[in-house]
Amino acid sequence: MVDGVVELRVGGEEHELSAGDVARFDGSREVSPRAVEAAIALVVLAERADG
């Protein structure tokens, strides 16, 4: 997270992220972000190293 606050639901888990936080998860899981306030997030998608 660059700025602001986001609620991030990954699978059945919910996390609150704020500036400086990082979330890492398997891309096969269902993801649902929701901005709690104005927010800027950096999203990086990468292939798994183990294939």
N, C-alpha and C positions, 0 to 999 in steps of 0.2 A: 504494500500500500504506500502510495506517495503522499496522499492527503485525505482527510475525512475518515468516515467510519462506514464499513460495509458488514452486513450479516451474510455469512456464506454457509449455505447448507450443502454438505457433501454426503451423498447417501442419506443416512438417517441422523447424521451428526450436524449440529449447528455451531458455528464459530463466529465471534465478533472480531473483526480485523480493523486496526487503526494504523495511522502513519508509522512506517518502520516494520510492520508485521509482514511475514511471508507465509503463504499457504502452499503446501506441496501435496499432491494427491494423484492417484492413478486415474488417467483419463477415461477409463471405462466406467467410472462411477458417475451417477447423475449429479449435476452441479447446478445450484440455484443461488446467484448473488442478489442482494437487495441493498441499495444504498440507504443508510439510516439518515445521512445528511449528505450535502454536496461532497463528492469524493472523486479522487483520481487514483486509478489502479493501473499497474503495469502487468500485462498478461503475457507470459512466455509459454509457448507450446513446444515441447521437444519429444522426440522419439526416445523410448526407453533404451538404455544401453544394452540390456539383455535381450532385446529383440521383441 
